[in-house]
């Protein structure tokens, strides 16, 4: 009886705490979106309606998704917080972009639930399909080569009629992490085959070569990081890992010699003032935006983030820090750290390498992209063409991120409330 009473009290406190967090998010949304709408004189009725829909959808997702999926409520709450910060800033920056951004969020939630139920009812089929996932990932490159067009130096965009464009390199990440998980699900069998120990390495180098041809070095670096991290954790082949790091660094150097836009990014990273009014303009204005934000920010609508080129995608963090402050930047970083910590915690609850690899690599994708983007705007590393998860504008990245989140939500249900150890 005492145990049952303790469990009931714990569940009651947890529910109260979750409701408190949801209410706090609602207040933040209401105030932040209201201020942004007031500050942007281009605001129209459709933006107000979409803002209301956005708030309602976040409230419903926070309340219903944990009940529908029976999984962890933390991930969707944190993602909704990130997307709220992003939506506030998008409305402040550009109304048409903000409208599309909030519509992509609604579609992302639908994709999230669809992926969750696909994982739930097709989990057994999806395991141990290394060749299938390699082929699907390879197919994204073939389609891009055949139908893609070049933008920002990289040929990784496909136009769907006159409606929208998609970036297939984003979807390659999904096939790649399933490929890695399938390999480690049955690693003993693969390693008995000829060259079996090098299947993931061969596949990774093929994909990296494809990205090199496309001129997309950012995603290639991301996949290479996933490959090395997974090998380090699940195999610990230290010499082979060091060898691949050396090869990767050589590859980046060669890419900088061959691909002009990569060379330009490195040059302006080293000295943006050399061409401050042209190629170095974005980095310099981004640094000015960060400095102008100080600790507490200039205030919504009181900064000049519009002076930074491509602010909605590459430099969304700089815009947020300028108007919401360095403390908000730290808060965002802490949110990503919590998400990463939770994904690793989920990964550790499984005995199956398949589930562990999936959860771990989803966390690593979010973590690597965040670190790369934070490093880029702080001028610690050259800026790449990837996005900040759930913050940057982008339809393809939003759909892929919600797909990964749906997979992660399913994995939390496999661990259960007691975080029991599970076999594959």
N, C-alpha and C positions, 0 to 999 in steps of 0.2 A: 504493500500500500504506500509506504514512504517513497519507494522508487517511482511508482506511478505518479504520485503527487509531485515529485521533483521534476519528472519529465514534463508534466502538464504545466508546471510553473515556468520551466525553461522555454517551452513552446510559446507560452503566453508573453513572456518578456521579449522573445525574439520577434514575435508578430508586432508587438508594440513598437519595438525599435525600428523595424522595417517600415511601419506606417509613418513613424516620425521622419525617417529619411525621405520617403516619398513625398510627404508634406513639405519638407524643406526644399526638395527639388522643385516642387510646384511653385513655391514662393519665389525661388531664384528665377525660374522660367518666366513667371508673370512679370516681375519687375524688370528683368533684363530685356525681354522681348518688347515690353511696353516702351522702355527708354530708347531702344533701337528704332522702333517705329516712329517715335516722336522726333528723333534726330535726323532721320532720312526723309527729306521733303518729297522724295519720289514714291513714297509708300502709297499703295493703292489698296482697294478693297480686297482684291484677291490675296494680297500678302497678309492682311489681317485675318482673313478666313483660313489661310494655310497655317498661320501661327496658332490659331485656336485648334485646328485639326492636329497640329503637331503636339500641342500640350495634351490634348485628350488622348492621343495615341501613346504618348509616353506614360501617362497615368495608367492606361489600360494595360500596356505591356508590363509595367512594374507590378501591377496587381495580379494579372491573369497568367502571364507566362510561367511563373514558378508553380502555379496550381495546375496548369495544363500539362507542363512537362514533368512536374515532380522533381525538378532539378534545382540547382543553386540559383538564388535570386540576385546574387552579387553582381554577376557579369552584366546583365541587362541594365541594372541600375547605374553602374559605372559608365557604360556605353551611352546611356541616355543623358547622363551628366555631360560627357564629352560632346555629344551632338548638340546639346543645348547651348554650350559655350560657343560652338561653331555657328549655330543658327543665329545667335545674337550678333556675332561679328559679321556674318554674311549679309544680314539685313542692313547693318550699318554701312557695309561696303558697296553692295550692288543688289538692287531689288530683284531683277530677273534671275540672277544667279542664286539668290536666297530662295526664291520660289521653287526653282528646280531642285535645290539642295533638300528642301523639306519634302518634296515629292519623292525624291530618291530614298529618303528615310522611310516613308510609308511602304514603298516597294521593298526596301531592305527588310522590314519587319515581316512582310509576307514571305519573302525568300527564306528568312530565318526559320519560320515555322515549317515551311515546306521541307527544308533541309533536315530539320529535326526529325520529322516523321519519316523521311526517306531513310535516314540513319537508323531509326527505330525498327522499321519493318524490313529493311534490306541489309542489315548489318552483316549477316553471315555471307551474303553474296559479295559484299564489297571487300571482304578480306582476301588476302593472298592473290592479288591480281596485278602483279608487278608489270607484266608485259602490257596489259590493258592500259594501266595508268601511264606507262612510258609512251605508248602509242597515242593516247589522247593528248598528252602534253606536247608530243612531237607534232601532232596535227595542228595545234594552235600556231606553231611557227610556219607550217606549210601554208595555212590559210592567210596568215599575215604577209608572207612573201608574195602570194598570188594576188591578194586584194588590198593590201595595206597601202597607206600613204605616209609620207615623212612629215614629222612635225617636231620642232625643237631639236633637230639633228638625228632623231631616231625614227625608223620606219616600223612603228608598232601600233598604228591606229587603223581601224577599218570603219568605213562610213556605211551606215545602214540607210539607204535611200537618202532622203532629205530630212530624216527625223533626228538621228543622233549618231554619235560615233562611239565605238567601244575599243578598249585597249586589251587585246588578248593576252598580253604578257602578264596582266594581273591574274587572269584565270589559270595561267600556267602554274601558279603557286599552289593551287588546290590539287591539281593532278600530281605535282611533284611531291607534296607531303604524303599523299596516299601511296605513291610509289615507294617512298622511303619506308613507310609503315608496313607495307606488304613485304618488303625485303626482310625487315627485322622480325616480322611475324614468323617467317620460316627460314631464318638465317642459316641454320645447320644444313638444311637441304641445299640451299644455294651455294654454300661454301664448299660442298663436295663436288660441284660441277667445275668444269674447266673455266678458269677466269672468274669463278663465282664470287671470290672475295672482292673483285673489282667492278661488279655490276653497277653499283651506285656511283662509283667514280667515273666509269665510262659514260653512264647516262648524264651525269652532271657536266662533264666536259663537252658532250654533244650539245646540251642545252646552252651552256655558256658560249660555245662557238656560234650557235644560232643567234643568241643575243648580241654577240660581237658583230655579226654580219648586219643585224638590224640597227646597230649603233646604240643599243640599250644596255649600258654598263651597270646601272643601279640595280636592276632586278637580277642580273647575272651575279653580282656581288652578294646579293641577298640569298640566292639559292646556294651559292658556294659556302656561305656562312652556315646555312642550315645543314648542308652535307657534312662539314667539318665538325659542327657541334654535336650532331647525332652520332657520328663515328666516335667522337671523344667520350661521350657518355655511355653508349651502348657497346662499344668495341674496345676502346682505349688502345688503338694502334698508333702509338705516339710518333714513331719514326715516319710512318706513312702520312700522318697528319701534318707534321713539320714539313715534309717534302711537298705536300699539296699547298701549304701556305706559301712556300717559296715559289712554286709554279704559278700560284695565283697572283703574287706580287709582280712577277715577271710579265704575266699576261696583262695586268693593269698598265704597266709601263709601256708595253708594246701597243696597247690600245690607245694610249695617249699620243703615240707617234703616228698612228695610222688614222685615227678618227679626229677630225679637226675640232669638233664641238667638245670633245673630252679635253683636248689640249687647251682650248679656250677656258674651260672651267677651271683647270689647274692653274693656268696663268693668272686669271683674275682672283683666284683664291690666294695665290702667293702675293700679288700686288694689285689690288683693285684700283689703286690711285693712279696707276700708269695710264689707264684709260677710263678715268672717273666719270666722264660724261657719256660713255657709250657702253662698253662691255662690263665695266666694273660698277655701273650705276646701281644695279639691283642690290649688290652686296652692301655698298656704301649706304644707300637709303635704308636698307634693312637694319644696319648697325645704328643709324641715327634713330630709327623707330624704337629700338631696344633701349637706347640711352634716354630717349624722351619719356619712356614709360616709367622709369625709376621704380620705386618699391610698390607704390599704390596705383600707378597708372594715371594717364591724363584724364580719364573719364570717357564714357561712351559718347562718341561723336565729337570729342575735343582734340583728338590726335589727327595726324595726317598719314595714316597707313596707305591712303590712295596714291601716295607718291612712289610706293614700292611696286615695281612691275610684277605681274603674275601673283598678286598678293593672295588671291583666294586659294591657290594651290600650293605653290612653293613656299610662300612666306606667311602662311596663316598664323603661325606661332608668333611671328614678329608683330603682326597686327594685334593679336590678343594681348601680348605683353605691353605694347605701347598704350593701349587704352584701359587695360585691366591690371597692369602692374606685374612686376617680377614675382610677387607673391602668388599671383594666379599662374604664372609659369611654373613655379615650384609645385603648386597644387596639381596642375595637369601632369607633371612628371610623376608625382606621387600616385596619381590614379593609374598611370601606366605600370608603375612598379607593383601596385596591388594586383592588377590584372595578371601581370607576369608571375607574381608569387602564387596566385591562386591556380594558374594553369600548371605550374610545376608541382604544386601540392596535389592536384588531381592526377598528374602523371605518376607520382610516387605511390598512389593508392593501387596501382595495377601491377600484377605480376606479368601480364602479357606485354611484350615489347611493342605489339601493334598499337594498343591503346595508349601506352606510355609515349610512344613516338608521336602519335597524332596530337595529343595534348601538349607535349613539350614543344613541338614545332609550330603549333599555332601561337603559343606564348612567345616563341623566339621570333616569329614573323612580326608580331606587334612590337616586341622589344627592339629588334634590329631597326625597323623602320623609324621608330621614335628616336632612337639614339642617332641614327644617320641624319634625321631632319633637325634635331636639336643641335647636333654638331655642325650642320651646314649653316644654320642661321647665326650661330655663334662664331662662325669662321674658324672652327677647329679642323674641319675637313672640307674638301670641295663639295659643293652642292650637287645632288643627283636629281634625277627626274621622278623619284618615287614620292609617295604621299604620306602625310601623317594620319594614321588610322583614326577614322571617325571625326577628324577635324577638317582636313582638307576637302575642298570641293572636288567631286569626280564621281560620275555614275558607276563606272566599272569598278573603281576601288571600293565604293560603298557596297555594291552588291557582293563583291568578293569578301569583304570584311564581315558582312552579316552572314555569309555562307560559312565562313570559318567559325563565327560565333555560334551558329546553329549546331555545327559539329561539336563544339566545345560544350554546349548546353546538354547535348545527348550524353557526352562522356561523364558529366556530373551526375546524371541519373544512373549510370552504370556503377558508380562508386557507392551510391546509396547514402542515406542519412548517416549511417554508421561508418562510412568510408571503409567498407570491408574490402579485403584483398580479393581480386578477381583474376581468374585465368582467362586466356583468350578463347 
